[in-house]
Amino acid sequence: MHILKRSLLLIFIQLSFVVANAQEDSALADYVRLYQKYLHRDPGDGGCAMYPSCSRYGLMVFEDCYFPRAMMYMADRMIRCGHDFDCYDLTVQDGQVRMLDLPPYLSVPKHYVYTPTEYYAYTDWKEKQDTDLLFINKLINMHRYREALFEIERMQYVRSSVPVQLFVNKLICYKGLGWEEEAIYDYEMHFPLFAKQAPDVAFGMTDLLFQMGNYMMAQLLLGEVIVDDNLVNARKSAWKGILFACEENWNAANHAFDLLAQYVPNVSRDKKNIDLIQEAMNFRRKKPWLSASLSVVPGLGYLYTGRPKSALTSLVMNALLGYGVYTCIKKENYGVAALLGVFNLSFYIGNISGAKRSAQRYNQQKLESIQSALYKNNQFIY
């Protein structure tokens, strides 16, 4: 049933392309909306398992690309739709968790990716506590970051001096709200010198820069942390190891984690760090050209990159369309044979180009999973 729906969507788009060239450019949208309204109603949650939905994806690629390329993207998307969940980031749209899959020529906005994280207040027990600080900590621990940020601003305004932990918690609030740019501006323009010189503030800023993917600036900031303290140096080494790993400089990352083990040893943590680095260094990347070459037989490229369901869908859809072309020619129904031939060619080329991108995504996701595991394995840094 799902294959039939996908084929109907492709037929609607292809037929409407001719209309769209002769009439206003809204014709294509009208045809796809007809599909969305009458042919793609789901009795479950009412939508596609992926975001954007296949029909919306079709609108996007046909508006942005030339017809042959758009057909190739659309065929690949329908082959992959609704399975191999572990190959995609998740996003929350309209209250539903869906697989995030934008057209390959678009960059993914960071706020689209669902990352369930919760942050808790930092406390330096060496500093005297008061009710205002405890209240701010409670707000942060309740994940009410806006209110906590307001209270921090109020304390900075009414008090002549404030403790370092206030600035660390301010960065936690920015991180909880996803306001990384605002955090950098506030740090550069408004943080006092004593706060910038505090290692805990530097590590808090490093975490923000890490979340943004600004590894170079994070490394520069760590270079300014010079303290003769084993725990501080351990945190600094762990951060350097993680940042080097994100830059795929595995030898430098390995050296940084060796220093971490010398400053503050932890057998299980250090062993896992070594194992993850070795896994990354021994990782054999999937070759995009090989994946595309294997896809001469529909589905083999997807199978090579660990997507068996996409491989099966590709094989079935290409086989059905190929059989349809064959039977139409046999019955001398050449008009329908030509139409089905175009669909078959679209799915065949889409299967090849999609398998090539699948190899690229496989490599990226594997490395990101190792980098994420290193970050989680060194929790004492944040």
N, C-alpha and C positions, 0 to 999 in steps of 0.2 A: 504493500500500500504506500509506504514512504517513497519507494522508487517511482511509483506511478505519479505521486504528487510532484516529485522533483522533475520528472519528464514533462509534466504539464506546465510547470513554471517555466522551463526552458522554451517550450513551444510558444507560450504566451509572449515571452520576451523577444524571441526571434521574429515572430510574426509582427509584433508591434514595432520592431525596429524599422521595418519598411514604412509603416504608417507614420512613425515619428519623423522620418526624413521628408515625408510629403506634407505633413501638417505641423501643428505647433509642437514644441518639444515636450508638452505635457501628455502626449498620447502614450508614451511608454509608461509613464507613471500611472495613468489611468488603467492600463491593462494589468500592470502588476498589482495595483490595489484591488482590481477585480479578483485576481488570484488570492490575495490576502483575505478578502472578505468572504468568498464563497468556497474556496478550495482548501484553505489551510487552517480551518478552525479546528483546534485541538480540544477534545473533551476533557483533558486534564487541566493544566495550568493556563491554557489559552495561548501558548506561544511556542516558538522554536527553542530548542535546547541551547542554541548559540546566539550570541549577540554580536553584531546585528543579525536579525533573522535572515533566512535565505532570500526572501523577497526584497527586503530592505538592502541587503548586500548587492542583489542584482541591480536595484536602482542606482546604488552608488557607483558600481563599476561601469555601468552603461552610460552614466552621466559624465564620468571622469576619463574613460579610456575609449580608444578606437574599437570598433565592433569586434574584430577578430580577437584582440587581447581580452576584451570584456567577456566574450564567450568562453575563452580559456579559463579565466578566473572563476567564472560562474560554474563551469563544469567541475573544476577542482573542488569548489566549495560544496557542491551537492554530493560529491563522492565522500567527503569527510564529515558531512553533517550528522550530528547526533550520536557520535561514538568516539572511542579513544579519548575519554574525558581527561586522562592524566597528561595529555599532550598540550593542554591549554591553560592559560591563566583564567581565574574566575573573576566575574564582575557581578555586581548587584544592580539590576535594572527593574524598575517597577515592582520592587519588593521580591523579585525572584533572582536566585543565583543561577547564572548562565555562564557558558564557556565564551571567553572573549576571543573573537576572531575577526579583526578588521582586515580589509583588503591589504595585500602585502606592500603596496606603495605608500601606505599611511603609517606614521609613527603612532604608537599607542600612548595616549595621555596617561600620566602616572595615576591620576585620580580615578581612572577607569578600573584599575586592577584592585581586586578585593584582597586586602591584607589584614586579617583579624588580629590586631595587636592592641594591648592595653599597657599603659605606662603607670608607674607608681612613683610617689614622691621620694626625693632624696633627702636624707637627714644626716647631718654631721653632729654626732652626739657630743663632740668636744665643745660645741658652741652652746651657749645658754639658750634654752627653749623658752618661748613665751606663747601666749594664747593665739596671737596673730599667725605665728609660724605653724602652730599645730592646726589651726583652722585651714590654712592654705594646704597643708599636707592632706587633710581630710578631703578637701575638694578634689585634689589631684587623684587621690586613691579612689574616689567615687567617679573618676573620669569626667569631671565637670571642669574641663580645662579653661573654658572662657571665663568662668567665675573666678577661678584661681588666678588667672592672668590679671584680671581686674584688681584683685586683692593685692597682688604683687606690685602692680603699678601704684596703688594707693600707698603701700608701705614705703616705696621708693620716694614718694612725694612728701610724705609727712615726717619721715625720719631722716635725721642727719647722717646716720650710718646704718648700713644693713649688712647682714652676714653673707658669706659666699654662697651658702646653701640656697639663698633666695634666687640667685642668678642661675644656679644649676636647675632649680625647679622651674624657672622661667623658660629655659630651653626645653624642658620636658613638656611644658604646656604647648609651646610652639610645635613640637614634634607630634604631640597628640592631636593637634588641630590640623596638621599637615601644612603649616605655615613656614616652610623652610626658608623661603626668600625673605620673609619678614624677620625671621630669626637672625639671618646673616646681617641684614641692615641694622637691626637693633644692637647686635654684638659689636659691629664695626663703629657705629656712631654714638652709642649711649652707654655701653658697659664701661665701668671705671677700670683703671689700670690694674688695681689689686685683684679684680675679678678675672680679668684676662690672663693674669699671671698664675691663677689657681689651676692646678692640674685637673681637678674635677670639672671645671668649666671648659677647659680645653678638650677633655674627653667627651663632654656633652656636645660640643660643637663638632667634634670629629664624627660622632654618631649622626648628627644632622647632615653633614656633608656626605657621609657614606650613603644615607638614604636617598640623597639627590644624585648619587653617582659621580660626585665631584671628588675623585680620589686624589688628584694632584694637590688641590687646596688642602685636603685633609692631611696629606703627608707633610706639607709645609707647616701646618699648624702643630703637628706632633713634633716636628723638629725644634719647636720653641719650648717644649717641655723638657727642662733640664733640672732634675731634682735627684738628690742622692738618697733614694728610698726604693727598696726592693719592690714593694707593691706597685708604686707608680711606674717604675721601669718595666715591671711585668705587664701592666696594662698597656703601656706604650708599645712593647714588643708584640703583644697580641694584636693590637690594632694594626701595626705595620704588617704583620703576617696576613691579616685579613685583606688589607688594602692591596698588598702585592698579589695576593690570590685573585682579586677582582681585576687586576691588570694582567693576569695570567703569567706573572713572573714567578714561577714556582720555585726556582732555586732561592731567590731572595726571601720568599715566604717561608721556605723550609728553615733558612738561617734565622729568621725572626722568631719562629716557634721554638727553635733550639735555645735561643736566649731566654725566652719565656720560661722554659723548663729549668733553666739555671737560676733565675730570679725567684720564682715561686713554684716549686715542683708539685705536680699532681699527676699521678701515674695514669689514671684512666683518661683524663683530659689530654695529656701530652701524647699518649698512644694514639688516641683518635685523631688528633691533629696530624701526626705523622702518617697515619693510614689514609686520611683524606688527601693529603698532599701527594702521596704515592699513587693513589687512585687517579688523581688529575694528571700526573706525569705519565702514567701508563695508559691513559684514555686514548683509544683509537677512534678518531673522528670518522663519522660516516662521510663518504665522498659524494658530494652532490652530482658530479658527472656520472658516477657509477650508478647512483640511484636513478638518474634520468635514463641511462642506457638500459638498465634492467626493465624499465617501464615500457620498452618495446613490446614486452608481454604484459598487458594491462594488469596492474596490481603488484607486480614483483618489486617495483621501487618502493611502494608503501610498506611491503612486507620486510624489505631490507632495513627500513628505518623503524621497525617495531610497531607498525600500525596495521595489525592483521584485519581489523574490521573494515578499515578504509580500503585495504587491498582486495577484500572479498567484494565490497560494493563496486569498486572499479572494474573488477573482472566481470561481475554479473551485468552491470549496466552496459559495458562495451559489448559483451557477448549478445545481450538481448537486442541492442540496436543493430549490431552487425547481422544478426539473424533476420531482423526485420528488413534490412536492405536486401539481403539475399532472396528472401521469399517474394518481395515486391518485384525484383528484377525477373525472377523465375515466372511470375504471373504477368510480366510485361506491364506492370503498373509503374512506369518510369518516373512519373511526377512525384508520387509518394516516396519512391526509392531515393530520389534526389534529395527530398526534404529530410528523410531519415539519415541519409548519408552525411548531410551537413551536421546533424546532431551527433552522429557517431564520430565524425572527425573532431568535433569540439570536445567530446568526452575523451577521445584518444589523446589529443594534444594536451588537454587539461590534466590528464593522468600523468603525462610525462613531466610537464612543468611543475605540477603539484608535488610530485615525488622528489623533484630536485629541491624545492623549498622545504619539504619535509625533512630532508637530510640536514639542511641548515638549521631548522628549528630543533632537531634532535641534538645537534652539537651544542647549541646555545643553552638548551634546557638542562643538559647534563652538567655543563660547567657551572651554571647558575645554582643547581642543586648542591654541588660541592661547596661553592662559595657560601651559600646560605647555611649549610651544615657547619662550616667553620665558625661563622658568626654565632650560631646558637651554642656551639660547643665551648665558647669562651665567654660565658655570660657575665663573669665578674668585671668585664670591661665597661658595662653600661649600667 
